[in-house]
Amino acid sequence: MLFRLATQTDVPIIHALIQDYVKDGTLLPRTMESLYRSLPSLVVAVTDNQLAGVVALHRLEERVAEVRTLTVAKGYQGQGIGQSLVQYAINIAETAGYHKVISFTTQTEFFARCGFSIIARDKVPTKYFLDCIHCSKLFRCDETAMERVLVASAIDYMAPVQMAKNHSKLGETHIFRFSDSMAECEAEAAQD
């Protein structure tokens, strides 16, 4: 599977994928124009030269990004493409220095498997003022707010303090290793 930035020629295909899920109420509608405007943030998964899925990572606040437009083509469901797209977006968010990623979704079990937790909507007021206020479902919203706190960002803030508190022996250096999922962190001491 190949991940790449979406191109203008992908937009009609992405729009058609989204429309499949708009019909059953899973996704909110997107216009072709809104997809063209979002082009710089759209990443597609390509399998067998076919567009199998799409995800977007949008900046909401200085340290908060949102996973949006997550869609997997119906013929490619159940193959881990959705989770791979979410993980790809999270990797981009970590690299960009975001501290957390949110999603407003009807697919809470899926996002929970991706490491997200349910939060109160009022924890993300920027989302409300940027998007929700313009939504046709504003007063009958069926989406749940979820977030994933990014481990690397939290460690960036806390590592120097934690190391000073827990590892104050002179001459000891600590190397932090992260697993692929960024869910585990182990430290080992290395002597000079």
C-alpha positions as CSV (number, residue, x, y, z in Angstrom):
1,M,0.0,0.0,0.0
2,L,1.3,3.4,-0.9
3,F,0.4,6.7,0.9
4,R,0.8,9.9,-1.0
5,L,-0.7,13.4,-1.1
6,A,-3.9,13.6,-3.1
7,T,-3.8,15.3,-6.5
8,Q,-6.4,17.2,-8.4
9,T,-7.2,14.2,-10.4
10,D,-8.0,12.3,-7.2
11,V,-10.7,14.8,-6.1
12,P,-13.6,13.4,-8.2
13,I,-12.7,9.8,-6.9
14,I,-12.5,11.1,-3.3
15,H,-15.8,12.9,-3.7
16,A,-17.5,9.7,-5.0
17,L,-16.1,7.7,-2.0
18,I,-17.4,10.2,0.4
19,Q,-20.8,10.2,-1.3
20,D,-21.2,6.5,-0.6
21,Y,-21.0,7.2,3.1
22,V,-23.1,10.4,3.0
23,K,-26.0,8.3,1.7
24,D,-25.9,6.0,4.8
25,G,-25.3,8.9,7.2
26,T,-21.8,7.9,8.2
27,L,-20.1,11.1,6.8
28,L,-21.2,14.7,6.4
29,P,-21.4,15.9,2.8
30,R,-18.4,17.6,1.2
31,T,-18.5,19.6,-2.0
32,M,-16.0,19.2,-4.8
33,E,-14.8,22.8,-4.1
34,S,-14.2,22.1,-0.4
35,L,-12.1,19.0,-1.4
36,Y,-10.1,21.1,-3.8
37,R,-9.5,23.7,-1.1
38,S,-8.4,20.8,1.3
39,L,-6.1,19.3,-1.2
40,P,-2.9,20.1,0.6
41,S,-4.1,18.2,3.7
42,L,-5.5,15.1,1.9
43,V,-3.5,11.9,1.9
44,V,-4.7,8.9,-0.1
45,A,-3.9,5.2,0.2
46,V,-3.3,3.5,-3.1
47,T,-3.5,-0.3,-3.5
48,D,-3.2,-2.1,-6.9
49,N,-3.2,1.3,-8.6
50,Q,-6.6,2.0,-7.1
51,L,-7.5,4.7,-4.6
52,A,-8.5,2.7,-1.5
53,G,-8.9,5.4,1.1
54,V,-8.4,9.0,2.1
55,V,-7.7,11.0,5.3
56,A,-7.1,14.7,6.0
57,L,-5.3,16.3,8.9
58,H,-6.5,19.8,9.6
59,R,-5.0,22.3,12.0
60,L,-7.6,23.5,14.6
61,E,-5.4,25.2,17.1
62,E,-1.7,25.8,17.6
63,R,-1.2,22.4,19.2
64,V,-4.4,20.6,18.1
65,A,-5.1,18.9,14.8
66,E,-8.2,17.0,13.6
67,V,-8.5,13.8,11.6
68,R,-11.2,14.4,9.0
69,T,-12.6,12.9,5.8
70,L,-11.5,9.4,6.8
71,T,-13.0,7.2,4.1
72,V,-12.1,3.7,2.9
73,A,-13.5,2.4,-0.4
74,K,-16.2,-0.2,0.2
75,G,-14.2,-2.9,-1.6
76,Y,-11.2,-2.3,0.6
77,Q,-12.8,-2.4,4.1
78,G,-11.6,-4.8,6.7
79,Q,-8.0,-4.7,5.5
80,G,-6.6,-2.2,8.0
81,I,-6.5,0.7,5.6
82,G,-8.5,3.0,7.8
83,Q,-6.3,2.3,10.8
84,S,-3.2,2.8,8.6
85,L,-4.5,6.1,7.4
86,V,-5.3,7.3,10.9
87,Q,-1.8,6.2,12.0
88,Y,-0.3,8.0,9.0
89,A,-2.1,11.2,10.0
90,I,-1.0,10.9,13.6
91,N,2.6,10.5,12.5
92,I,2.3,13.7,10.5
93,A,0.7,15.4,13.5
94,E,3.6,14.3,15.8
95,T,6.2,15.4,13.3
96,A,4.5,18.8,13.0
97,G,4.5,19.2,16.8
98,Y,0.8,18.8,17.6
99,H,0.1,17.7,21.1
100,K,-3.2,16.0,20.4
101,V,-5.4,14.9,17.5
102,I,-9.2,15.0,17.7
103,S,-12.0,13.5,15.6
104,F,-15.7,14.1,15.6
105,T,-17.1,10.8,14.6
106,T,-20.0,8.3,14.6
107,Q,-17.4,5.5,14.5
108,T,-16.3,5.6,18.2
109,E,-15.3,1.9,18.4
110,F,-13.0,2.3,15.4
111,F,-11.3,5.4,16.8
112,A,-11.0,3.8,20.2
113,R,-9.0,1.0,18.5
114,C,-6.8,3.7,17.1
115,G,-6.0,5.0,20.6
116,F,-8.7,7.8,20.8
117,S,-10.8,8.5,23.9
118,I,-14.2,10.1,24.2
119,I,-14.1,13.7,25.4
120,A,-16.6,16.4,26.1
121,R,-17.3,18.6,23.0
122,D,-16.7,21.7,25.0
123,K,-13.0,20.7,25.3
124,V,-12.7,21.7,21.6
125,P,-14.4,25.1,21.2
126,T,-12.4,25.9,18.1
127,K,-14.1,23.0,16.3
128,Y,-17.5,24.4,17.1
129,F,-16.8,27.9,15.9
130,L,-15.0,26.8,12.7
131,D,-17.2,24.0,11.6
132,C,-20.1,23.0,13.7
133,I,-21.8,26.4,13.7
134,H,-22.2,26.0,9.9
135,C,-23.3,22.4,9.9
136,S,-26.9,21.4,9.0
137,K,-26.8,19.0,12.0
138,L,-25.8,21.6,14.5
139,F,-28.8,21.0,16.8
140,R,-29.1,17.3,16.2
141,C,-25.5,16.3,15.9
142,D,-24.9,12.5,16.2
143,E,-21.1,12.8,16.3
144,T,-18.9,12.1,19.3
145,A,-15.8,14.1,20.1
146,M,-12.7,12.0,20.6
147,E,-9.0,12.8,21.2
148,R,-5.7,11.1,21.1
149,V,-2.9,12.7,23.2
150,L,0.3,12.3,21.4
151,V,2.9,10.6,23.5
152,A,6.0,12.2,21.8
153,S,4.6,15.7,22.4
154,A,3.9,14.9,26.1
155,I,7.4,13.5,26.5
156,D,8.9,16.6,24.8
157,Y,7.4,18.7,27.6
158,M,8.0,16.3,30.4
159,A,11.2,14.4,29.6
160,P,13.7,16.9,31.0
161,V,11.7,17.3,34.2
162,Q,11.2,13.5,34.6
163,M,14.8,12.7,33.8
164,A,16.0,15.3,36.4
165,K,13.7,13.8,39.0
166,N,14.1,10.1,38.3
167,H,17.6,9.8,36.9
168,S,19.8,12.3,38.7
169,K,22.9,10.0,39.1
170,L,25.9,11.6,37.5
171,G,27.5,10.0,34.5
172,E,24.3,8.3,33.4
173,T,22.7,8.9,30.1
174,H,19.2,7.8,29.2
175,I,18.1,6.7,25.7
176,F,14.4,6.7,25.0
177,R,13.1,4.2,22.5
178,F,9.5,4.3,21.1
179,S,7.6,1.5,19.6
180,D,5.9,1.9,16.2
181,S,2.6,2.6,17.8
182,M,4.2,5.2,20.1
183,A,2.2,3.6,22.9
184,E,5.2,2.3,24.8
185,C,8.4,4.0,25.9
186,E,11.3,2.3,27.5
187,A,14.4,3.9,28.9
188,E,17.8,2.2,29.3
189,A,20.8,3.6,31.0
190,A,24.0,3.8,29.1
191,Q,27.3,4.4,30.9
192,D,29.9,6.8,29.5
